[in-house]
């Protein structure tokens, strides 16, 4: 009988930053790779060496050792370095779906740039659970299997993992201590600072091989030597070589890599009987003697300020910078800014390692993250602004006298017809007028739409004489001033498109338009009236909102006649945990309540806003000497702006919080009283249906299941004709409480002082942090429409942007235009310039059933070619008719297309 083959894979698990900052870890990385390269070159290390499934290790190394690039490239070309497929090892629930794709793409690009072929082994050995769409994502890059640990207690080494869309990948689950099992059981790396002798090392190796052979039903065996930050140990190599040379050994041992191991596994896939489906978020079962894994769910809400910043950066790149830069290049002949955008993505991905974005590292690590987010934002904001201006100056607008042209952009792939808010920048020398006795000078202006018709508006606020500057290539900057006036006005915006407004100075006789003077169709109210119905009440005819004395709100859905009470209450409980876990204390019961005052911020026909000022009284800190919450209480001010706009079935909430307490978790509560057993929450390229109740056997678990679970943007509960959807981009942790009120609990912050390997640090407490949140609350009259809520989440996250022109545009672009419209129950994920005259467009179906839709281009589209997530062609290009692409997406399917459009000259003529 032939001997079974064991694949010895030498790696390291390299947390780029964690309990040490990046530069300190890199110092160790350079020493590690110096030794590895020397060993591979002189033959002491047979190789290959695996770079932990991520390519950035070599980038970081070569920044310090550029003289070794040729050596690295030669070893990579010879297959002695297994690189990628990831760029960095991400957290799958904290990174957006598009960011996961860019992560894999960049990792593979780095591998190729270094002369090698990227690994096709889906190593995700330390991630804190796994999204349901990971099999589809990996398969879209030609990755043939997954190797993981956390999120499942599957006792078999191999199982069939079916993703949300049905994609199946064979998965390998690491053993007792996961990817560190070899390090613990053979190297005895758990004996800090100690060295075992050669005999013990050989005995440990033989025992480990025997144990893995017994635990592995398939013929191939994996010996993965890749513990946290462990360097190559030549003594281990000698022990493996000695075992391999022993003719009496029961197992053949070869130096290998994960790709070679998976290739052998794939030949035996039919023998795998265990299965798992969808996302993997099972907490740890006992006993620790056979299962050391932890899910670590608290990373969803630690360092919440960084989570919000990450979401803002991802949204900036995917909704604004990339699509507008592509459009400006194709339609206006603007420069191709793809290289700048790639750099923005690089800065963003540097924050995506699971211990970085997870918020579970030391303070210095998370301080470094702020700089990287700043670099990403700077590039993204500039590229988006330049693209908007490039499009605006190509419009053939008729501009007379002192008129200003304002081009308003909508990033969502569906038309938007509702009131919007704009900040207009007006010359300070324009006429002003004053109402009543002239207490406040008001800039006088009129607004005209692209058809020349005058548009009414509601004036919200103003700031006069604000400083601006303009830069020029051959002269010094021009510094000037503007009057900022924020207005709300009804507007129709095309899908992923723009429209053009003309602003002209107002005449003082008659006075410029004002809502109180302009007839607006409201049959039950006097013309131009606002939506306020009382000092604490407002209604738009579809929803009626009232603020209670304690600051909570009630909503009466006038269409369904359903009532919702006690909304937007707060619950504050002790948190004695860390970045990994919310730590509930025995004596850490939640407190709620507080006082509230209500004021009217805006009351007009286009926007009515109530400001609720709440003062929460919470314990100042946790007293670790008595293990109770402090007897000292502090006041935590919270300002909440509640807004209604005409014809919209949502309450818009903007919340500003000043955190004055330590060691606590603050959540906002939204009781639904919907008798549901499950709820929906979105995920990367997915919408998950999750049970509300915790698992019935939770008492059996060593790591208890918790009620908080991930979302990307929204959570929805519905049953028996009532329910709520809460959209809150950037806030990644919600729960639906297993209580009669079925309240959605949205985590606003966790304040913790513990950091790994320290006596505690201050930054994670978020003391004196000013946090801002934006969310929309939608009463549901039917089962949640997944694609529609996804669209609303994009609308909330993306907002509206505008660019001002003081000189008339000179070109032939129309005053209203659209780059792309998506029709059908689908969600848009990506629009970017892939190559000259070629757009890459990605959509997905969030539903459990097939979805039929279409993409309609606002450019002359010639052909469309289906591609995989790596960008490789799946089929020949097909010609397009009438600039439209018909789409048919299977349940939870992701589709990517390359769409060839006409030249810039052709586009400009449309």
MIZAKOL-372849 format. One line per 3 residues: number of its first residue (from 1); for each residue x, y, z of C-alpha. Coordinates in steps of 0.25 Angstrom, whole numbers, plus 5000, padded with zeros to 4 digits. Each point is the difference from the previous one (the first is absolute). Layout:
N
NUM> X,Y,Z; ...
//
This chain:
910
1> 5000,5000,5000; 5006,5014,4996; 5003,5009,5012
4> 4992,5012,5002; 5006,5013,4996; 5002,5012,5011
7> 5002,5014,4994; 5009,5008,5009; 4997,5014,4998
10> 5009,5010,5006; 4994,5014,5002; 4998,5010,5011
13> 4988,5007,5004; 5003,5015,4999; 4991,5010,5007
16> 5006,5012,4994; 4997,5008,5013; 4993,4996,5012
19> 5007,4999,5014; 5011,5008,4994; 4999,5011,4989
22> 5004,4998,4986; 5014,5004,5000; 5004,4992,5011
25> 4993,4987,4994; 5007,5004,4987; 5014,5000,5007
28> 4997,4985,5004; 4994,4997,4986; 5013,5005,4993
31> 5008,4991,5009; 4991,4988,4997; 5000,5002,4985
34> 5015,5003,5000; 5002,4986,5006; 4989,4993,4990
37> 5007,5006,4988; 5013,4996,5004; 4995,4986,5003
40> 4993,4999,4987; 5012,5005,4992; 5010,4991,5007
43> 4992,4987,5000; 4998,4999,5015; 4986,5003,4999
46> 4994,4991,4989; 4987,5009,4999; 4991,5005,4996
49> 4997,5010,5010; 4986,5005,5001; 4997,5015,5003
52> 4988,4998,5009; 4990,5001,4988; 5004,5015,4999
55> 5009,5007,4991; 5003,5013,5008; 5010,4993,5008
58> 5010,5000,4988; 4996,5015,4997; 5003,5004,5014
61> 5013,4992,5000; 5005,5006,4986; 4998,5014,5005
64> 5011,4997,5010; 5008,4990,4991; 4998,5006,4986
67> 5014,4993,4996; 4993,4986,5002; 4989,5003,4990
70> 5007,4992,4989; 5002,4988,5010; 4986,5000,5004
73> 4995,5000,4985; 5009,4989,4997; 4995,4992,5012
76> 4985,5003,4996; 5002,4996,4986; 5006,4987,5004
79> 4988,4997,5009; 5008,5001,5013; 4992,5012,5005
82> 4985,4998,5001; 4994,5014,4999; 4985,5004,5003
85> 4989,4999,4996; 4997,5011,5010; 5007,5014,5001
88> 4997,5000,5015; 4992,4990,5008; 4987,5007,5002
91> 4988,4999,5010; 4989,4996,4990; 4989,5006,5008
94> 5007,5014,5002; 5004,5001,4986; 4990,5003,4989
97> 4998,4990,4989; 5007,5009,4990; 5012,5002,5009
100> 5001,4985,5001; 5001,4999,4985; 5010,5011,4999
103> 5008,4993,5011; 5001,4987,4992; 5003,5008,4987
106> 5011,5008,5006; 5006,4987,5007; 5000,4993,4986
109> 5006,5012,4993; 5012,5001,5010; 5002,4985,4999
112> 5001,5002,4985; 5009,5013,5001; 5010,4992,5008
115> 5001,4989,4989; 4991,4990,5006; 4986,4994,4998
118> 4991,5003,5011; 4995,4989,5009; 4987,4994,4998
121> 4998,4996,5014; 4989,5007,5008; 5008,5002,5013
124> 4991,5007,5010; 5006,4993,5013; 4998,5011,5010
127> 4988,5008,4996; 4989,5002,5010; 4989,4992,4993
130> 4997,4999,4985; 4990,5007,4991; 4990,4991,4992
133> 5005,5005,4987; 5014,4997,5002; 5000,4987,4992
136> 4994,5008,4988; 5011,5011,5002; 5011,4990,5000
139> 4995,4992,4989; 4999,5013,4992; 5015,5000,5001
142> 5003,4986,4996; 5002,4996,5014; 4997,4986,5002
145> 4999,4998,5015; 4999,5007,5013; 5009,4997,5013
148> 4993,5006,5012; 4999,4998,5015; 4990,5009,5007
151> 4985,5001,4999; 4997,4985,4999; 5002,4988,5010
154> 5000,4990,4989; 5008,4988,5005; 5004,4995,4986
157> 5012,5006,4994; 4993,5002,4987; 4986,5004,4996
160> 4992,5005,4988; 4997,5015,5002; 4988,5005,4992
163> 5000,5015,4999; 4987,5008,5000; 4999,4999,4985
166> 5003,4985,5000; 5014,5000,4996; 5007,4989,5007
169> 5015,5000,5004; 5007,4989,5007; 5004,5005,5014
172> 5011,4996,5009; 4998,5003,5015; 5013,5001,5008
175> 5001,4992,5013; 5000,5002,5015; 5008,5013,5000
178> 4997,5004,4986; 5011,5004,4991; 5009,5000,5012
181> 4998,4985,5003; 5014,4997,4994; 5006,5011,5008
184> 4994,4995,5013; 5001,4985,4999; 5013,4999,4992
187> 5008,5012,5002; 4995,5003,5014; 4999,5014,4997
190> 4991,5002,5012; 5012,4998,5009; 5004,5015,4999
193> 5015,5002,4999; 5003,4985,5002; 5006,4990,4990
196> 4997,4985,4999; 5011,4990,4996; 5001,4993,4987
199> 4995,4987,5005; 4988,5007,5006; 4998,5007,4987
202> 5000,4987,4992; 4991,4993,5009; 4990,5012,5000
205> 5000,5000,4985; 4998,4985,4999; 4988,5001,5010
208> 4994,5012,4992; 5001,4993,4987; 4993,4988,5006
211> 4989,5008,5006; 4998,5008,4987; 4999,4987,4992
214> 4990,4994,5010; 4992,5013,4999; 5000,5001,4985
217> 4991,4991,4992; 5005,5004,4986; 5014,4994,4996
220> 5007,5013,5000; 5005,5006,5013; 5003,5015,5003
223> 5011,5003,5010; 4999,5016,5001; 5012,5006,5007
226> 4995,5015,5001; 4998,5005,5014; 4999,5015,5003
229> 5013,5007,4997; 5008,4988,5000; 5013,5000,4992
232> 5006,4988,4993; 5007,4990,5009; 5010,4992,4993
235> 4999,4990,5011; 4986,4997,4996; 5004,4999,4985
238> 5011,4989,5004; 4989,4993,5008; 4991,4999,4988
241> 5011,4996,4991; 5004,4989,5010; 4986,4995,5000
244> 4998,5000,4985; 5013,4993,4998; 4996,4988,5010
247> 4996,4989,4991; 4992,4994,5012; 4991,5012,5001
250> 4986,4997,4998; 4997,5013,4993; 5008,5007,4988
253> 5003,5014,5004; 5003,5010,4989; 5003,5015,5001
256> 4988,5007,4993; 4991,5011,4999; 4985,5002,5002
259> 4997,5000,4985; 5007,4986,4998; 4992,4995,5012
262> 4987,5005,4995; 5003,4994,4987; 5001,4986,5006
265> 4987,5003,5009; 4992,5003,4987; 5003,4987,4995
268> 4992,4994,5012; 4989,5010,5001; 4989,4990,4998
271> 5005,4993,5013; 4997,5013,5008; 4986,4997,5007
274> 4999,5012,5011; 4993,5012,4995; 4999,5015,5005
277> 4991,5010,4993; 5001,5016,5000; 5007,5008,5010
280> 5008,4994,5011; 4998,5006,5013; 4999,4989,5010
283> 5007,5003,5014; 5009,4990,5006; 4996,4987,5006
286> 5008,4993,5011; 5009,4994,5004; 5012,5008,4997
289> 5008,4987,5000; 4995,4998,4986; 4995,5014,4996
292> 5007,5013,5003; 4992,5008,4990; 4993,5013,5003
295> 4990,5008,4991; 5004,5014,5007; 4987,5007,4996
298> 5003,5013,5008; 5009,5006,4988; 4987,5004,4993
301> 4999,5012,5010; 5013,5003,5006; 5007,5014,4996
304> 4987,5004,4993; 5005,5013,4995; 5010,4992,4991
307> 4989,4991,4995; 4992,5012,4996; 5012,5006,4993
310> 5003,4987,4993; 4985,5000,4994; 5002,5014,4996
313> 5012,4997,4992; 4995,4988,4993; 4987,5008,4997
316> 5009,5012,4994; 5007,4991,4991; 4989,4991,4995
319> 4989,5009,4999; 5007,5013,4996; 5014,5000,4996
322> 5001,4988,4991; 4987,5002,4992; 5001,5015,4998
325> 5015,4998,4996; 4996,4990,4990; 4989,5009,4995
328> 5009,5012,4999; 5010,4993,4993; 4991,4994,4990
331> 4990,5012,4998; 5009,5012,5002; 5014,4995,4997
334> 5005,5002,5014; 5013,4993,5004; 4999,4985,5004
337> 5001,5001,5015; 5001,4985,5002; 5014,5000,5005
340> 4995,5010,5011; 4988,4991,5003; 5009,4988,5002
343> 5009,5008,5010; 4987,5004,5007; 4996,4985,5001
346> 5014,4996,5005; 4999,5010,5011; 4987,4995,5004
349> 5004,4985,4999; 5011,5003,5009; 4990,5002,5011
352> 4992,4987,4997; 5009,4989,5007; 4990,4993,5010
355> 5008,5005,5012; 5000,5015,4995; 4986,5002,4995
358> 4996,4990,5011; 5003,5011,5010; 5007,4990,5009
361> 5014,5005,5000; 5008,5010,5008; 4997,5015,5000
364> 5012,5003,4991; 4995,4991,4989; 4987,5007,4999
367> 5006,5013,5001; 5008,4996,4987; 4987,4996,4993
370> 4995,5014,5001; 5011,5005,4991; 4997,4989,4990
373> 4986,5004,4999; 5004,5014,4998; 5008,4997,4988
376> 4989,4992,4994; 4990,5011,5002; 5009,5011,4995
379> 5002,4992,4987; 4985,4996,4999; 4995,5014,5002
382> 5009,5006,4991; 4997,4990,4988; 4985,5001,5002
385> 5001,5016,5001; 5008,5000,4987; 4991,4991,4993
388> 4988,5008,5003; 5006,5012,4995; 5005,4994,4988
391> 4986,4996,4996; 4994,5013,5004; 5010,5008,4991
394> 4996,4991,4988; 4985,5004,5001; 4995,5010,4991
397> 4992,5009,5010; 4995,5013,4996; 5005,5009,5011
400> 4997,5015,5000; 5005,5011,5009; 5004,4997,5014
403> 4993,4986,5000; 5006,4988,5006; 4999,4986,4995
406> 4999,4989,5010; 5000,4986,4995; 4994,4990,5010
409> 5004,4985,5000; 4993,4988,5005; 5009,4987,5002
412> 4988,4990,5001; 4997,4992,4988; 4985,5004,5001
415> 4993,5013,4997; 4998,5009,5012; 4988,5009,5001
418> 4998,5006,5013; 5005,5012,5008; 5015,5001,5002
421> 5009,5010,5008; 5011,5008,4993; 5010,5010,5005
424> 5001,5011,4989; 5012,5009,5000; 4996,5014,4996
427> 5008,5012,4997; 5000,5009,5012; 4997,5012,4991
430> 4987,4995,4996; 4988,5007,5005; 4994,4998,5014
433> 4987,5002,5006; 4994,5000,5014; 4987,4995,5005
436> 4993,5007,5011; 5009,5011,5006; 5013,4996,4993
439> 5006,4992,5012; 5007,4990,4990; 5004,5003,4986
442> 4996,4989,4991; 5007,4998,4986; 4990,5002,4989
445> 5000,4989,4989; 4991,4992,4991; 5002,4985,4996
448> 4997,4995,4986; 4999,4986,4995; 5007,4995,4987
451> 4987,5003,4992; 5001,5014,5005; 4988,5000,5009
454> 5001,5006,5014; 5001,4991,5012; 4995,5003,5014
457> 5009,4997,5011; 5000,5000,5015; 5011,5008,5007
460> 5007,4992,5011; 5012,5008,5005; 5011,5008,4996
463> 5015,5004,5003; 5005,5013,4993; 5014,5003,4995
466> 5006,4986,5000; 5014,4999,4995; 5003,4992,4987
469> 5012,4999,4991; 5002,4995,4986; 5014,4995,4994
472> 5006,5002,4986; 5012,4993,4994; 5007,5013,4996
475> 4996,5010,5010; 4998,5001,5015; 4987,4996,5007
478> 4988,5010,5000; 4994,5002,5013; 4985,5004,5000
481> 4988,5000,5009; 4986,4994,4998; 4987,5001,5008
484> 4995,4986,5003; 4985,4998,5000; 4994,4986,5003
487> 4987,4997,4993; 4990,4989,4998; 4993,4999,4987
490> 4993,4990,4992; 5008,4994,4989; 5000,4988,4990
493> 5014,4994,4998; 5002,4989,4990; 5007,4986,5004
496> 5014,5002,5003; 4999,5013,4993; 4999,5015,5001
499> 4992,5012,4998; 5003,5014,4998; 4995,5012,5008
502> 5002,5015,4997; 5000,5010,5012; 4998,5014,4997
505> 5000,5012,5009; 4986,5003,5005; 4993,5013,4998
508> 4996,5008,5012; 4987,5004,4994; 4993,4990,5000
511> 5007,4993,5011; 5007,4986,4996; 4992,4987,5002
514> 4998,4996,5014; 4991,4987,5004; 4990,5009,5008
517> 4997,5008,4987; 5000,4989,4990; 4988,4991,4997
520> 5002,4985,5003; 4990,4990,4999; 4996,4996,5014
523> 4984,4999,5000; 4999,4999,5015; 5010,5011,5003
526> 5002,5014,4996; 5009,5002,4988; 5015,4999,5004
529> 4997,4995,5014; 5010,4991,5006; 4998,4986,5006
532> 5000,5004,5014; 4987,4996,5007; 5003,5003,5014
535> 5012,5004,5009; 5005,4986,5000; 4992,4994,4988
538> 5002,5000,4985; 4993,4993,4988; 5002,4999,4985
541> 4987,4993,4998; 5006,4986,5000; 5007,5000,5013
544> 4997,5007,5013; 5011,5002,5010; 4999,5004,5014
547> 5011,5002,5011; 4996,4995,5014; 5004,5007,5012
550> 5011,4991,5003; 5006,5002,4986; 4996,4987,4993
553> 4991,5002,4988; 4988,4993,4994; 4996,4998,4986
556> 4986,4999,4995; 5000,4994,4986; 4988,5007,4994
559> 5000,4990,4988; 5000,4987,5008; 4994,5006,5012
562> 5011,4993,5009; 5006,5007,5012; 5014,4999,5005
565> 5003,5005,5014; 5013,5002,5008; 5009,5001,4989
568> 5014,5005,5001; 5002,4997,5015; 5014,4998,5005
571> 5005,4988,5008; 5014,5002,5007; 5006,4988,5007
574> 5014,4997,5005; 5011,4995,4991; 5012,4994,5007
577> 5005,4993,4987; 5010,5004,4989; 5001,5002,4985
580> 4996,4985,4999; 4988,4999,5009; 4989,5008,5006
583> 5003,4996,5015; 4987,5000,5008; 5002,5002,5015
586> 4992,4992,5010; 4996,5014,5007; 5000,5008,4987
589> 4985,5001,4997; 4995,5009,4989; 4995,5014,5003
592> 4990,5008,4991; 4992,5012,5001; 5004,5015,5001
595> 4994,5013,4997; 4997,5007,4987; 4997,5013,4994
598> 4994,5002,4986; 5003,5012,4991; 4996,5002,4985
601> 5012,5001,4991; 4992,5001,4987; 4986,5001,4996
604> 4997,5001,4986; 4993,4993,4988; 5013,4993,4996
607> 5006,4996,5013; 4995,5001,5015; 5010,4996,5011
610> 4998,4999,5014; 5013,5000,5009; 4999,4992,5013
613> 5010,5003,5010; 5002,4988,5010; 5008,5000,5012
616> 5004,4985,5004; 5004,4998,5014; 5010,4988,5001
619> 5010,4995,5009; 5014,5007,4998; 5008,4987,4999
622> 5001,4986,5005; 5006,4998,5014; 5009,4988,4998
625> 5003,4999,5015; 4986,4997,5003; 4996,4995,4987
628> 4988,5009,4999; 4996,5012,4992; 5005,5013,5006
631> 4991,5008,5010; 5004,5012,4993; 4991,5004,4989
634> 5003,5009,4988; 4991,5006,4990; 5002,4996,4985
637> 4994,5010,4990; 4993,4995,4988; 4994,5009,4989
640> 4990,4993,4991; 4995,5006,4987; 4987,4994,4995
643> 4996,5004,4986; 4988,4997,4991; 4999,5004,4985
646> 4988,4999,4991; 4995,4987,4994; 5011,4992,5007
649> 4997,4988,5009; 5012,5002,5009; 5005,5007,5012
652> 5014,5006,4998; 5008,5000,5013; 5013,5007,5002
655> 5006,4998,5014; 5012,5007,5006; 5006,4994,5013
658> 5010,5005,5009; 5006,4988,5008; 5003,5004,5015
661> 5000,4986,5006; 5010,4988,5000; 4998,4985,5000
664> 4986,5000,4994; 4992,4996,4988; 4989,5009,4995
667> 4989,4995,4991; 4988,5006,4993; 4987,4992,5001
670> 4989,5000,4990; 4988,4991,5004; 4993,4994,4989
673> 4989,4991,5007; 5001,4991,4987; 4997,4986,5004
676> 5012,4995,4992; 5009,4988,5002; 5011,5005,4991
679> 5005,5013,4994; 5008,5005,4988; 5014,5006,5000
682> 5009,5004,4988; 5013,4994,4998; 5011,5001,4990
685> 4993,4997,4987; 4989,4993,5008; 4988,5002,5009
688> 4999,4990,5011; 4988,4995,5008; 5004,4997,5014
691> 4992,4994,5012; 4996,5010,5011; 5002,4990,5011
694> 5013,4995,5004; 5003,4985,4998; 4992,4991,5009
697> 5013,4993,5004; 5008,5013,5003; 5003,4995,5014
700> 5009,4989,4994; 5009,5010,4994; 5014,5004,5006
703> 4998,5014,4992; 4986,5004,5002; 4992,5004,4988
706> 4996,5015,5001; 4988,5007,4995; 5008,5010,4992
709> 5003,4997,4986; 5006,5007,4987; 4993,5009,4990
712> 5007,5008,4989; 4989,5011,4999; 4987,4995,5005
715> 4991,4991,5009; 4985,4997,4997; 4989,4993,5009
718> 4986,4997,4994; 4988,4992,5003; 4985,5001,5000
721> 5000,5013,4992; 5009,5008,5009; 5015,5001,5002
724> 5012,5010,4998; 5012,5001,4992; 5012,5008,5006
727> 5011,5004,4990; 5013,5005,5007; 5012,4999,4991
730> 5013,4998,5007; 4993,4995,5013; 5003,4985,4998
733> 4994,4994,5013; 4985,4998,5002; 4991,4990,5008
736> 4985,4997,5000; 4997,4998,5014; 4993,4987,5004
739> 4989,5007,5008; 4986,5003,4996; 5003,5014,4995
742> 5010,4994,4990; 5008,5013,5001; 5012,5002,4990
745> 5012,5003,5009; 5010,5009,4992; 5014,5000,5007
748> 5005,5015,5000; 5013,4998,5007; 5008,4991,5009
751> 5009,5007,5010; 5012,4990,5005; 5013,5002,5006
754> 5007,4986,4998; 5010,4998,4989; 5008,4988,4997
757> 5013,4998,5009; 4998,5014,5007; 4995,5005,5013
760> 4989,5007,4993; 5000,5012,4990; 4991,5012,4999
763> 4996,5001,4985; 4990,4989,5000; 4992,5007,5010
766> 4996,5011,4990; 4999,5010,5011; 4996,5013,4996
769> 4998,4995,4986; 4990,5007,4991; 4993,4990,4992
772> 4990,5002,4989; 4990,4990,4994; 4990,5001,4989
775> 4989,4990,4999; 4987,4998,4993; 4988,4993,5007
778> 4989,4994,4991; 4987,4994,5004; 4997,4988,4992
781> 4987,4997,4994; 5004,4987,4993; 5012,4990,5001
784> 5013,5008,4998; 5004,5003,4985; 5015,4996,5001
787> 5005,5007,4988; 4991,5013,5003; 5006,5001,5014
790> 5014,4998,4994; 4997,5011,4991; 4995,5009,5011
793> 5013,4996,5008; 5008,5005,4988; 4992,5013,4999
796> 5003,5003,5015; 5014,4996,5000; 5003,5007,4987
799> 4992,5013,5001; 5000,5011,4990; 5011,5008,4995
802> 5001,5012,4991; 5011,5009,4993; 4999,5015,4997
805> 5004,5007,4987; 5002,5015,5000; 5003,4999,4985
808> 4990,4994,4989; 5004,4986,4996; 5005,4998,4986
811> 4997,4987,4994; 4988,4991,4995; 4996,4992,5012
814> 4986,5001,5003; 4995,5007,5013; 4994,4988,5005
817> 5008,4986,4999; 5001,4986,5005; 5012,4991,5000
820> 4992,4987,5003; 4986,4995,5005; 4998,4987,5007
823> 4986,4994,4998; 4995,4988,5008; 5001,4994,5014
826> 5016,5001,4999; 5010,5008,5007; 5012,5008,4994
829> 5014,4998,5006; 5010,5005,4990; 5001,5010,4988
832> 5015,5003,4997; 5009,5002,4988; 5006,4987,4997
835> 5008,5004,4987; 4999,5010,4989; 4985,5001,4996
838> 4996,4989,5009; 4992,5000,5013; 5000,4989,5010
841> 4986,4999,5006; 4996,4990,5011; 4986,4997,5006
844> 4995,4989,5009; 4986,4994,5003; 4997,5001,5015
847> 4988,4991,4999; 4998,4985,5002; 4993,5000,4987
850> 5005,5003,4985; 5000,5014,4997; 4998,5006,4986
853> 5004,5014,4997; 5008,5009,4991; 5012,5010,4999
856> 4997,5012,4991; 5012,5008,4996; 5000,5015,4998
859> 5012,4999,4991; 5000,4993,4986; 5002,4986,5005
862> 5006,4990,4989; 5002,4987,5007; 4999,4993,5014
865> 5009,4988,5004; 4998,4992,5013; 5012,4999,5009
868> 5003,4993,5013; 5004,5008,5012; 5015,4999,4996
871> 4996,5008,4987; 5002,4988,4991; 4991,4997,4989
874> 4989,4990,5002; 4994,5000,4986; 5002,5008,4987
877> 4995,5015,5000; 4985,5001,4995; 4995,5013,4992
880> 4991,5009,5007; 4987,5005,4994; 4995,5014,5004
883> 5011,5001,5011; 4994,4990,5009; 5004,4987,5006
886> 4990,4990,5004; 5003,4993,5014; 4996,4987,5005
889> 5006,4997,5014; 4998,4987,5008; 4997,5001,5015
892> 5011,5008,5007; 5009,5000,4987; 5010,5010,4997
895> 5002,5004,4986; 5011,5009,4994; 5001,5006,4986
898> 5010,5007,4991; 4992,5010,4992; 5006,5006,4988
901> 4996,5014,4997; 5002,5010,4989; 5012,5010,4999
904> 5000,5013,5008; 4996,5007,4988; 4988,4991,4997
907> 4996,5001,5014; 5000,5015,5000; 4991,5001,4988
910> 4989,4992,5007
//
